[in-house]
Every structure is written in structure tokens, then in C-alpha cells.
Amino acid sequence: MNCEKPGANPPEKPGAKPLALEEVPFLPTKQAKVAGSRVSGPTNRQTRLHKGAKPPYVPPRPDICDITRRLTDRDRAILRALGRHRVFASPQLTAMFFDSQKRSLWRLLELYRMGALDRFQPYRPGWGAYPYHYVLGRLGASVVAAGTKADANAASRRWRPDRGLALGCPERLTWLVGLNGLCAALVAHARRHPGTRLADWMTEAEVRRWVDRIVSPHAYFEWCQDGTSMEFFVEWDRQETAESLRIRLEHYAKLETDRAVSTWVLFAFPSPRREAAVRAALTDATVPVATATVSGDIGPNSAVWWPLAGAGRLRLVDLARVPIPPESSARVAKGSLRAWWYEGHKSRWPERLYDW
């Protein structure tokens, strides 16, 4: 009769040599499966951590006191710029605020890790990749609100990550980055040339409030160079019809009558064919108009602006020597009683806003 307990070692064979302790092979123990129970003993399966895989990096929640100590004046200027313009590509931020690309990429990465900035990289078919595009992060929204004496906690609650995702639409992103590229080029040129200055820039929402929605330009800026100060309205092409553009020019004529100031209207188009078609439809414009074909960032010294009454392409400062239409001169000479209202409600940036 076999009285051995179940699970005990089998009896050794006669004449077998016992193994030393160090010669005993290691075998993983397995528990017998019992109906209604759960096996909890060690098995041959190993988790990802056992195999040496690293867990995903989760940045720690930043301390507000630590962030305040680490933010520089240049960092705050970057946050203000993104708060107004919504999105900038990394080369544009480099040109606006830095003298070294290596320093720029390192600092933008630090701001991203702090939570002050957020970023995304648009999809590019084929070979290569687009640069990172930066938007304002949750902490950055709080910093910008605190700088304007607004409620920082409310700004943090209103911040939503899906707004940056909405900017990833190719058509919207290309249009917005192209428009912001003009501002970036002007700021970069003013930083490196003491005789030039970007005196004012208004975004689409700001200029609509200023002109009481008489016109809806995409931007407004005032550029100073060589002792000459000029104002410009910017119309970045949105594939509107020629009839729609003619109606917009009529609204610009009404605004010119109210302000008693002649202002150039700059139209930027993505292709020479589109520019030629619109120029043919705007030959009877009574306000100063210049067109350009967009191919990257347009700097102030780029001779790309082609007046309707001109024979060639000029720089921004050269447009001051181009005669304006006689209808526009008559409206300016007549004057207006509402001119004071526009000057009184014009919001200007502090001088050298993007300096640090």
C-alpha cells in the first residue's frame, strides 16, 4: 500500500547518485488548478516592467512658485504672443525671440515640459516632417491672464486642449500660420535693425472691435522705417469671389471717409494665377491696394507688393512714394467729425513688446 502524500517527490531509483544542492535545476512552481479558485502562484509569464521596458514619461505637476521663478521676460513675451496669435511655428518663434536655433529649441522644450506651452506636428505626406507648432498651454493661459490682471484660475479652467487640435486642420492652419508669419517677419526685422519698428499690430478680432465692424480685415499693422510711418490692412486670401472682394473695398472706402486717413490694403494670394485673376477684377478700386504672391514669410524688405497703379513690385516702405487714387485723396481732404473716435479707441501695444 502506497502511503505517500500527493505531491511528494518520487522515490529515488536504486543505485542513483544524489545531486548536490547547487546542481539541482530551478523549476518554476505551479499550483494545481482547483475548481472555483484563482491561481496566484508564480508562472513563466513576465510583465513589461520585468522585461526592462520603461513606463511612459508623465511630467510632474508644476509648482506655481517654481514656475514663477523659472519664467524669464522673454518667456512671458512668448506667452503673450501666442495668447494673441494662437499658433506659431518653431522657426517663427526662433526669428522673433532668439538669436540661436539651438537655444530656441531647448527653451521651447522647457516651456512645453512646464506646461506653459503645448505643441503638435502636422502631418506631411511623403518624405520629411513639418516643424513643431506651438500653442498656449494651461499654465501659459494662467500666466497671460495674471499679467493682464484677469482671473488666472478662470483662464486655466477655460483652457481646452481641443482648441489646439482644431488648429490642426490643414487649410485653417496654413492660412493662420501664413498670416502670423508676416507679423513674425516684421518683429524679427525690427529686432535686428534699430531704425525700424513695428508700432502696432491688431489681430482679426481686435481690428473688428476697433473699426466697429465696418470692415473685417484679417490684420492691421503700422510699420515705421527710415522716418516714415505707414498703416496697412491685411487681407490674407480665403478664396473669396471677385464680387465679394469688390464689396469689401467699398467698405474700406466708407472707413476711409470716417477716419479721414488713407490706408493701404494688402492682398496676399497663394499663387500667381489667383493674384492675376483678382487684380483684373479690382482695377476700379478707389482705395490704395497692393497684391502679392505668398511664398513663405514676407519680410518688410521683400519687394513683393505690387500696387494696382504701379509697374513693379515694391517693399513696404516704398509704397509711401506711390500716389494714391484721386477718390481717396478727396475723401481724406474732406475730413470727418468721427476721426477722433478711431484714434481714441485705438489700442496700441507698449513699445518694443516682443523685446526681453
C-alpha positions in Angstrom: 0.0 0.0 0.0 1.4 3.4 -1.0 1.1 5.8 1.9 3.0 8.7 0.3 1.3 12.1 0.3 0.2 13.5 -3.0 2.7 15.9 -4.5 5.7 14.3 -2.6 8.9 13.7 -4.5 9.0 10.3 -6.2 11.3 7.6 -4.7 14.9 7.6 -5.9 15.9 4.8 -8.2 18.2 2.2 -6.7 21.9 3.0 -7.2 21.2 6.7 -8.3 23.7 9.3 -7.0 22.1 12.1 -5.1 22.5 15.6 -6.6 24.3 18.4 -4.8 22.3 21.5 -3.8 24.0 23.6 -6.4 23.2 21.1 -9.1 19.5 21.0 -8.6 17.8 22.6 -11.6 15.4 25.5 -11.0 11.9 24.8 -12.0 9.1 27.4 -11.6 6.5 26.2 -9.2 2.9 25.8 -10.4 -0.1 25.4 -8.3 -2.7 22.8 -9.1 -5.9 24.3 -10.6 -8.8 23.9 -8.3 -12.4 24.4 -9.5 -13.7 27.8 -8.2 -10.2 29.1 -7.1 -7.7 31.5 -8.7 -4.1 30.6 -9.4 -1.9 33.1 -7.6 1.5 31.3 -7.7 4.4 32.4 -9.9 4.4 31.4 -13.6 6.6 31.7 -16.6 4.9 34.9 -17.8 6.6 38.2 -17.2 5.3 41.7 -17.4 6.7 44.6 -19.5 8.4 46.0 -16.4 10.1 42.7 -15.8 11.4 42.6 -19.4 13.1 46.0 -18.9 10.5 48.2 -20.7 10.3 51.8 -19.4 6.9 53.3 -18.5 5.7 56.3 -20.4 7.1 59.7 -19.2 4.5 61.6 -17.2 5.7 65.1 -16.4 5.1 66.1 -12.8 2.5 68.7 -12.0 4.4 72.1 -11.9 4.5 74.1 -8.8 3.3 77.7 -9.4 6.0 79.1 -7.2 8.7 77.2 -9.1 7.3 78.3 -12.4 7.3 81.9 -11.4 11.0 81.6 -10.6 11.9 79.9 -13.9 10.0 82.2 -16.3 12.0 85.0 -17.9 10.8 88.2 -19.5 11.3 86.6 -22.9 9.2 83.6 -21.9 6.4 85.9 -20.8 6.6 87.7 -24.2 6.4 84.4 -26.0 3.3 83.5 -24.0 1.7 86.9 -24.7 2.3 86.5 -28.4 0.8 83.0 -28.5 -2.2 84.3 -26.5 -2.9 86.9 -29.2 -2.0 85.0 -32.4 -3.0 81.4 -31.2 -0.3 79.5 -33.1 3.3 79.9 -34.3 5.7 77.5 -35.9 9.0 77.0 -34.2 11.1 78.8 -36.9 8.8 81.8 -36.5 9.3 81.9 -32.7 13.1 81.5 -33.3 13.2 84.5 -35.6 11.1 86.6 -33.2 12.8 86.0 -29.9 16.1 84.1 -30.3 19.5 84.5 -31.9 20.3 80.8 -31.9 18.2 78.0 -33.2 19.7 75.5 -30.7 18.8 77.8 -27.8 15.3 78.3 -29.2 14.5 74.6 -29.5 15.9 73.9 -26.0 13.9 76.7 -24.3 10.6 75.9 -26.2 11.0 72.3 -25.0 11.5 73.5 -21.4 8.3 75.6 -21.6 6.4 72.6 -23.0 7.6 70.4 -20.2 6.5 73.1 -17.7 3.0 73.1 -19.2 3.2 76.7 -20.3 3.1 75.7 -24.0 1.5 72.9 -25.9 2.7 71.7 -29.3 1.7 69.5 -32.2 3.3 68.4 -35.5 1.1 68.5 -38.6 1.0 65.5 -40.9 3.1 65.8 -44.0 2.7 63.2 -46.8 5.8 61.9 -48.3 9.4 62.5 -47.1 10.2 64.8 -44.2 8.2 66.4 -41.4 6.8 69.8 -40.6 8.3 71.7 -37.6 6.5 71.7 -34.3 3.7 74.2 -34.0 3.2 75.8 -30.5 0.0 76.9 -28.9 -0.7 78.2 -25.4 -0.8 75.6 -22.6 -3.0 75.6 -19.5 -0.3 77.2 -17.3 0.6 79.7 -20.0 -3.1 80.8 -20.1 -2.9 81.5 -16.4 0.3 83.4 -16.7 -1.1 85.6 -19.5 -4.3 86.3 -17.6 -2.3 87.2 -14.4 -0.2 89.6 -16.5 -3.4 91.5 -17.6 -4.8 91.4 -14.0 -7.5 89.0 -15.1 -8.7 85.9 -13.2 -5.9 83.3 -13.7 -8.0 80.4 -12.3 -10.8 81.2 -14.7 -8.4 81.3 -17.6 -7.0 77.9 -16.6 -10.5 76.4 -16.4 -11.4 77.9 -19.8 -8.3 76.5 -21.5 -9.2 73.4 -23.6 -6.8 71.1 -25.4 -9.1 70.5 -28.3 -8.7 74.1 -29.4 -5.1 73.3 -30.5 -6.5 70.1 -32.1 -8.9 72.3 -34.2 -6.0 74.3 -35.5 -4.5 71.1 -36.9 -6.9 71.3 -39.9 -4.6 71.8 -42.9 -6.5 74.6 -44.6 -7.0 76.6 -41.4 -3.5 76.0 -40.1 -1.8 77.1 -43.4 -3.9 80.3 -43.5 -3.2 81.2 -39.9 0.5 80.4 -39.9 1.0 82.3 -43.1 -0.7 85.4 -41.7 1.3 85.1 -38.4 4.4 84.7 -40.5 4.1 88.3 -41.7 4.0 89.5 -38.1 6.9 87.3 -37.2 9.0 88.6 -40.1 8.3 92.2 -39.1 9.2 91.6 -35.4 12.4 89.7 -36.4 13.4 92.6 -38.7 12.8 95.2 -36.1 14.9 93.3 -33.5 17.9 93.3 -35.8 17.6 96.8 -37.3 17.5 99.7 -34.9 16.0 102.1 -37.4 12.8 100.1 -37.9 9.9 99.4 -35.6 6.5 97.6 -35.6 4.5 100.3 -33.9 1.2 98.5 -33.8 -0.4 95.1 -34.8 -4.0 94.1 -34.4 -5.4 90.7 -34.8 -8.6 90.0 -36.7 -10.8 90.2 -33.6 -9.1 93.3 -32.3 -9.3 95.3 -35.5 -13.0 94.4 -35.9 -13.7 95.9 -32.5 -11.7 99.0 -33.3 -13.4 99.8 -36.6 -16.9 98.9 -35.2 -17.2 96.1 -37.8 -17.3 98.4 -40.8 -14.7 96.2 -42.4 -13.4 92.8 -41.5 -9.6 92.7 -42.3 -7.5 89.8 -41.1 -4.9 92.1 -39.5 -3.8 95.7 -39.2 -0.3 97.0 -38.5 1.7 100.2 -38.5 5.3 100.0 -39.8 8.0 102.6 -39.2 11.2 102.7 -41.3 13.5 105.4 -42.5 11.5 108.1 -40.7 8.3 107.0 -42.5 5.3 105.6 -40.7 2.6 103.7 -42.7 -0.6 101.9 -41.9 -1.8 98.7 -43.6 -4.8 96.5 -43.6 -4.0 92.8 -44.4 -6.3 90.6 -46.4 -4.9 87.0 -46.5 -6.7 85.1 -49.3 -9.6 82.9 -48.3 -10.6 82.0 -51.9 -13.4 84.6 -52.0 -15.1 85.7 -55.2 -14.1 88.8 -57.0 -17.5 90.3 -56.3 -17.1 89.7 -52.6 -13.7 91.5 -52.7 -15.2 94.5 -54.5 -17.8 94.8 -51.8 -15.1 94.7 -49.2 -13.2 97.5 -50.9 -16.4 99.6 -50.8 -16.4 99.1 -47.0 -12.8 100.2 -46.9 -13.8 103.4 -48.7 -16.5 104.1 -46.1 -14.0 103.6 -43.3 -11.6 105.9 -45.1 -14.4 108.6 -45.1 -15.0 108.2 -41.4 -11.3 108.2 -40.4 -10.1 110.8 -43.0 -6.9 108.6 -43.3 -5.8 106.8 -46.4 -4.6 103.3 -45.6 -3.1 100.7 -47.9 -5.0 97.4 -48.3 -2.6 94.5 -48.8 -3.9 91.3 -50.5 -1.8 88.1 -50.3 -2.6 85.2 -52.5 -1.2 81.6 -52.7 -0.4 81.5 -56.4 0.4 84.0 -59.2 -2.7 82.8 -61.2 -5.0 83.7 -58.3 -3.3 87.1 -57.9 -3.7 87.9 -61.6 -7.4 87.0 -61.6 -8.1 89.2 -58.6 -6.1 92.1 -59.9 -8.1 92.1 -63.1 -11.3 92.3 -61.0 -10.1 95.2 -58.8 -8.9 97.6 -61.4 -11.6 100.2 -60.5 -10.7 100.3 -56.8 -10.8 103.7 -55.2 -8.6 102.9 -52.2 -4.8 102.1 -52.3 -4.4 98.4 -53.0 -1.3 96.2 -53.4 -1.1 92.5 -54.0 1.5 89.8 -53.5 2.1 86.1 -54.1 2.8 84.4 -50.8 5.9 82.1 -50.8 6.9 81.7 -47.1 7.4 84.6 -44.7 7.2 88.0 -46.2 9.7 90.4 -44.7 9.4 94.2 -44.9 12.4 94.4 -47.2 10.9 91.9 -49.6 9.9 93.5 -52.9 6.8 91.5 -53.4 4.0 94.1 -53.1 2.5 95.1 -56.5 0.3 98.3 -56.4 -2.7 98.3 -58.8 -1.4 101.5 -60.4 2.3 100.5 -60.2 4.6 99.0 -62.8 6.6 96.7 -60.5 6.8 95.1 -57.1 8.0 97.2 -54.1 8.9 97.0 -50.4 6.5 98.2 -47.7 8.4 101.4 -47.2 8.4 102.1 -50.9 4.6 102.1 -51.0 4.7 105.5 -49.4 6.0 107.0 -52.7 3.2 105.5 -54.8 0.4 108.0 -55.5 -3.0 107.1 -54.0 -6.2 107.2 -56.1 -7.7 110.6 -56.5 -11.0 109.5 -54.9 -9.1 108.5 -51.8 -7.3 111.9 -51.7 -10.6 113.7 -51.9 -12.1 111.7 -49.0 -9.0 112.5 -46.9 -9.1 116.2 -47.7 -12.8 116.5 -46.8 -12.2 115.4 -43.3 -14.6 113.8 -40.8 -16.1 114.5 -37.4 -15.6 110.9 -36.3 -11.9 110.8 -36.8 -11.2 111.4 -33.1 -13.3 108.4 -32.2 -11.0 106.0 -34.1 -7.8 107.5 -32.6 -9.2 107.4 -29.1 -10.2 103.7 -29.3 -7.1 102.5 -31.0 -5.3 100.0 -28.8 -1.6 100.3 -29.2 1.0 97.8 -27.8 3.7 99.0 -25.4 6.8 100.0 -27.3 9.1 97.0 -28.1 6.5 94.5 -26.9 8.5 91.5 -28.0 11.8 92.6 -26.6 13.1 90.8 -23.5 
